[in-house]
Amino acid sequence: MISSRRDPYQYSRSEIYQLTHEIFVPYEFGDKLDADFFTAEDKAYLRRALDRHATFALMLHDPDLTAELVMCLSYLRFTDLPIYRDALGYLLQAQRPNGSWGNYEDLREKYGDLIDQNLYLHTTMVSIEALAGAFGPVGQ
């Protein structure tokens, strides 16, 4: 996805997820934050693309996608972008009263309690990881 340099406005939601995972892998999902895998050209492209994609995720009110994009912005050290602060603010406000993130209740009739393990758990996990990464390493 990164090497194609596609127009960020042409990405589907699932393609944005693919892009986030191309970023997660060299950083080992946050375990290797000193990685410097991407070229200057890659970073210039990603800066623009991630800004656009995070704006799109906020427009969708999608905490799962927003959290994954926040983690990518953080890994790449693009935390100076205004969308980074906006996305963090959104995640802080999007937590549900029961402590979870996301709203998948419209799928409960179809999938039953599987939405808890399959959807709420992932969204809550990535939201916590994004916020923990933004506000300092866990355990320090």
N, C-alpha and C positions, 0 to 999 in steps of 0.2 A: 504494500500500500504506500509506503513512504517513498520508495524509489520511483513510483509512477508519477509523483508530483501532480496528481489529479487536483482539479479545482475543488477546494473544500466544500463548495456549495453543491457539488454533485454527489456527495457521499450519502448513502442510505444509513439508517440507524445501525444496522448490523455491520456495515462497513466501518463505521466509527468504532464499534467494539473491536473489530479486527485490528484497526490502527492502534488502539490502546494496548493491545496485547503484543504488538510489534515493539512497543516501547517497554512494556513490563519485562519482557524476556531478558534483554541485556542488563537490566537493572536487578534481575532476579527477584522481581516482585517486591522491591524495596530493600532487599538484603545486601545489595551491592550498589550503594548510592554514589560511590566514587567512580563508577563506570563512565567512560567517555567514548562511547561507541559510535556516536553519530558525527558525521562531517559537519562543517560550518554550513554547507548548503542544505543538508538535512535539517539542521536546527532552524535555519531561516524559514524553511517550508513548514516545519512543525509548529513554530511559533505562530504563524498565520493560521494554519489549519486548526490547531488546538483552541485558539481564541475563537474561531468561528464555531467549532463543534461545541465548545462549552456554552456559548451564547445560545445555540440551538437546544442543548440539553435543558438550559434554564427556561427557554420558551415552552418546552414540553412539560415542565415541572417534573422532571425525571431525576430523582435522587440517585438512582443506580448509575446511570450514564454520567451524571454530573460528578459523582464521587470518583469514578474511574478516570475521568478527564482531569480532575483536581490532582490526583496522584501523578498523572503524566506531567502536568505542569510543574509539579513539585520536583519530580525526578530530574527533569530537564532544566530546573532552576529558572523557570519562567514566572516566578512568583511576583515579579514587578508588574505584570499585566493587570489592569483593572478587573478583568473578568475573573481572575483568580480570587480576589477579595469578594467579588459578587457571588461567586460559586460557594465559597466558604460560608458566607452569610446565609445563603439559601439552605445549605446543609444544616447549619445550626438551627434554623427555623423549621426545617422539614421533619424533625424528629417527632414521632407520634407519642401520645401519652403513655403507651405501654413500653416505650424505649426503643421501638423499632423504627425503621425508615421504609418508605414505600407504601403504596396502597393497591393491593391486589384482590380486594374483597369481591370485585365483580367476577373473578375467576374461581372463587371458592366453590360455587355450585358445580362447576365442571370438574375441578381437580381436587376438591376436598382439602384435607389437611396437608396435602403435598405442597400447597403454596407456601406453607410455613417454612418447610425445609428447602424448597427449591427457589423461592423468590424472596420472601422476607429475610431469610438468613443471609443470602448473598448481598442484598441491598444494605442490610444493617452492617455486615462485615466491611464492605468497601467504604461505607460512610464513616465508620469508626476509624478505619485505616487512614482515610483521607484527612480527617480532622486531627488524628493523633500525629500524623506526619507534619501537618501545618503548625501545630502548637508545640512541637518538640518530641523527641524520641520517648517512647514508652519506657518507664523504669528509670528515668533520670531526673 
